Amino acid sequence: MIHIPRDCREDFIPVNIPGASLAEEWGIELAGISDLTKGYIVDRRECPFTLLLCVLEGRGEYISKGETCDLVRGDIILMGEGADHLYRCAGSWSILWFHLSGNQWKEGGEPIWKTNRTDLTDSLYHLSLTYRNESQLEGSETVLPSLGEGLNSMIERVLSLSGAPSGHGHGRKLLLNLKKVIRENISRDWSVEELASQINISPSYLYKVVRKEERTTPLGLVKKLRMDLALQLLTRSDYPLKYIAERVGYATAYSFTKAFKKSFALSPGRYRREPEED
């Protein structure tokens, strides 16, 4: 059961921007900043996701095992997947919240964990606000992946405090470093050997890591990241096709169009005209 009074305000953080998807990249399926009033209540049984909730201002309450506990400024509460989620506004209440899905957020500690860290709450809030604001600006395609990575790192820090493993093991961290290298040099004509040397592993181990984490090859990952950036440029700018092709590592608009059609079964021009339908 969820009851949201009419005078509540929900400001959602975009999580599915083409090429910078928090959901696809980091398992952040839904997120938002909410200004709530008395009467707001959420009661979920055996919730299918992990909830991270940070209190910005005001006072709320959560109920666990028949006991009611206050949630005040600086409080961070982590409610694990499969746990009952019951919380409510006790007056006026501002919160930042994240719905986390996927294996990387499998919570392994207590079903409900709570601490008070105003520094972390404020950092998460400002980073989330920056991500939301940047997502509305043209040219943000170079900034959003780094901001998303920052959000992910902050959330991982909270999970580490709770004692719950984030699931981002050695292979995952190697992959994150690799993606950063590729994005910073997206138009470079990469070889597998060059990619491996950038993160100090062998080409054979690079193949193994990328195959396990992304179900593709190293050069397939390069193409995916190029296409992610291309989607952003097509939907969030009016740059000519020739510029976009060069920006994402293709010598000509023709070679870019050919690769794009192979990935998405439609031309860049058609995607730009009708992205919401395709």
C-alpha positions in Angstrom: 0.0 0.0 0.0 1.3 3.5 -0.9 -0.6 6.7 -0.1 0.7 10.0 -1.4 -1.3 13.1 -0.4 -1.9 15.7 -3.2 0.4 18.3 -1.7 3.5 16.0 -1.8 6.1 16.8 -4.4 8.2 14.1 -6.1 11.2 15.2 -8.2 12.4 12.2 -10.1 16.0 11.7 -11.1 16.2 10.5 -14.7 17.7 6.9 -14.7 17.2 5.8 -18.3 19.0 8.5 -20.4 20.4 6.9 -23.6 24.1 6.3 -23.1 24.1 7.2 -19.5 21.5 4.9 -18.0 21.8 4.6 -14.2 19.5 1.6 -14.4 21.5 -0.3 -17.0 24.9 0.7 -15.8 24.5 0.8 -12.0 21.2 -1.0 -11.1 19.6 2.3 -9.9 16.1 1.5 -11.1 14.3 4.5 -9.7 15.4 7.6 -7.7 14.0 10.8 -6.5 13.9 13.7 -4.1 10.5 14.0 -2.3 9.0 16.7 -0.2 6.3 15.0 1.8 3.4 15.9 4.1 1.6 14.0 6.9 -0.5 11.2 5.5 2.3 9.9 3.2 2.9 6.2 3.9 4.6 3.3 2.1 3.9 -0.3 3.2 5.5 -2.9 1.0 5.6 -6.6 1.8 8.6 -8.7 0.7 9.8 -5.8 -1.4 11.5 -6.9 -4.7 14.3 -4.2 -4.5 16.7 -2.8 -2.0 15.7 0.7 -0.8 18.2 3.4 0.3 16.5 6.3 1.9 18.3 9.5 3.1 16.5 12.1 5.3 17.2 15.7 4.1 14.9 17.6 6.5 12.0 17.0 8.8 10.8 13.9 10.5 9.5 10.5 9.4 9.1 7.1 11.0 9.7 3.5 10.0 8.1 0.5 11.7 9.9 -2.8 12.1 8.8 -5.7 14.3 6.1 -3.6 15.9 8.4 -0.8 16.9 8.3 2.8 15.6 11.6 4.6 15.1 12.2 8.2 14.1 13.9 9.2 10.9 15.4 12.7 11.1 17.9 14.8 9.2 21.1 12.9 8.3 19.6 9.5 8.9 20.3 6.9 6.2 18.2 3.7 6.2 18.9 0.6 4.1 16.0 -1.8 3.6 17.1 -5.0 1.9 15.4 -6.8 -0.9 12.8 -9.2 0.4 12.2 -7.2 3.6 9.0 -5.5 4.6 9.2 -1.7 3.9 6.9 0.4 6.1 7.7 4.1 6.6 5.7 7.3 6.8 5.9 11.1 7.1 5.4 12.4 10.7 4.9 16.0 9.8 6.9 17.6 6.9 9.6 15.4 5.5 12.2 15.7 2.7 13.9 12.6 1.6 16.3 11.3 -1.1 15.7 7.7 -2.2 17.0 5.0 -4.5 15.5 1.7 -5.6 18.4 -0.6 -6.3 18.1 -3.8 -8.3 20.4 -6.4 -9.7 23.1 -8.7 -8.2 25.4 -5.8 -7.3 23.0 -4.6 -4.7 22.1 -7.9 -3.0 22.0 -6.9 0.6 23.6 -9.4 2.8 23.4 -8.0 6.3 20.4 -7.1 8.5 17.1 -6.7 6.6 17.0 -3.1 7.9 20.1 -1.0 8.8 20.2 2.6 9.9 22.9 5.2 10.7 23.1 9.0 10.9 25.7 10.6 8.6 24.7 14.1 7.5 28.0 14.3 5.5 27.0 11.3 3.3 23.4 12.4 3.1 24.4 15.9 1.9 27.0 14.5 -0.6 24.4 12.1 -2.1 21.9 14.9 -2.3 24.2 17.4 -4.1 25.5 14.7 -6.5 21.9 13.6 -7.3 20.8 17.2 -7.9 23.8 17.9 -10.1 23.0 14.7 -12.2 19.4 15.8 -12.6 20.3 19.3 -13.6 23.1 18.2 -16.0 20.7 15.7 -17.6 18.6 18.7 -18.8 21.5 20.5 -20.6 22.8 20.0 -24.1 26.3 18.6 -24.1 25.9 16.7 -20.9 26.9 13.4 -22.6 30.5 13.9 -21.5 29.5 14.6 -17.9 26.7 12.2 -17.0 28.7 8.9 -17.1 31.2 10.3 -14.5 28.4 11.6 -12.3 26.7 8.3 -12.5 29.9 6.6 -11.5 30.1 9.0 -8.6 26.6 8.2 -7.4 27.4 4.5 -7.6 30.6 5.0 -5.5 28.7 7.0 -2.9 26.0 4.3 -2.6 28.7 1.6 -2.4 30.2 3.6 0.5 26.9 3.5 2.4 26.6 -0.3 1.8 30.2 -0.8 3.0 29.3 1.0 6.3 26.3 -1.3 6.7 28.5 -4.4 6.3 26.6 -5.5 3.3 28.7 -6.5 0.2 28.0 -4.5 -2.9 28.9 -7.4 -5.2 31.3 -5.3 -7.3 34.3 -7.7 -7.1 37.7 -7.5 -8.8 36.4 -8.2 -12.3 33.7 -5.5 -12.0 36.1 -2.9 -10.8 38.5 -3.7 -13.7 35.6 -3.3 -16.0 34.7 0.1 -14.5 38.2 1.3 -15.0 38.2 0.0 -18.6 35.0 1.9 -19.4 36.5 5.1 -18.0 39.5 4.7 -20.2 37.4 4.0 -23.3 35.0 6.9 -22.7 37.9 9.3 -22.2 39.4 8.2 -25.6 36.2 7.1 -27.3 37.3 8.0 -30.9 40.6 6.1 -30.6 41.2 3.1 -32.9 41.6 0.6 -30.0 43.2 -2.8 -30.2 42.6 -5.5 -27.6 46.3 -5.3 -26.6 46.1 -1.6 -26.0 42.9 -1.9 -23.9 44.5 -4.6 -21.7 47.7 -2.6 -21.2 45.6 0.4 -20.0 44.3 -1.6 -16.9 47.5 -3.7 -16.5 46.1 -7.2 -17.4 46.7 -9.6 -20.2 44.6 -9.7 -23.3 43.3 -13.2 -22.5 42.2 -12.1 -19.0 40.6 -9.0 -20.5 38.5 -11.2 -22.8 37.5 -13.3 -19.8 36.4 -10.3 -17.7 34.5 -8.5 -20.4 32.7 -11.7 -21.4 31.7 -12.5 -17.8 30.5 -8.9 -16.9 29.2 -7.7 -20.3 28.6 -10.8 -22.4 30.6 -9.4 -25.2 34.2 -8.9 -26.5 36.5 -6.0 -25.6 36.0 -4.4 -29.0 32.3 -5.1 -28.7 32.4 -3.1 -25.5 34.1 -0.2 -27.3 31.4 -0.3 -30.0 28.7 -0.4 -27.3 30.1 2.7 -25.5 30.4 4.5 -28.8 26.8 3.7 -29.6 25.7 4.8 -26.1 27.4 8.2 -26.7 25.9 8.4 -30.2 22.4 7.9 -28.8 22.9 10.8 -26.5 24.2 13.1 -29.2 21.4 12.2 -31.5 18.7 12.8 -29.0 20.2 15.7 -27.0 21.9 17.8 -29.7 21.5 19.0 -33.3 25.1 18.2 -34.3 25.4 17.1 -37.9 25.8 13.4 -38.5 29.4 13.9 -39.8 30.4 15.5 -36.5 28.7 12.7 -34.4 30.5 10.1 -36.5 33.9 11.6 -35.9 33.1 12.2 -32.2 32.4 8.5 -31.6 35.2 7.2 -33.6 34.0 6.6 -37.2 35.9 8.1 -40.2 32.8 8.9 -42.2 29.0 9.4 -41.7 28.5 6.4 -43.9 30.6 4.0 -41.8 28.9 5.3 -38.6 25.4 4.9 -40.2 26.3 1.3 -41.2 27.4 0.4 -37.7 24.4 2.2 -36.1 22.0 0.3 -38.3 23.7 -3.0 -37.4 23.2 -2.2 -33.7 19.7 -0.8 -33.7 18.1 -1.9 -37.0 17.4 1.7 -38.0 19.3 4.7 -39.3 20.6 7.5 -37.1 18.4 10.0 -38.9 15.3 8.0 -38.2 16.3 7.5 -34.6 16.8 11.2 -34.2 13.4 12.0 -35.7 11.4 9.4 -33.8 13.4 8.1 -30.7 10.3 7.8 -28.6 8.8 5.3 -31.0 11.9 3.2 -31.6 
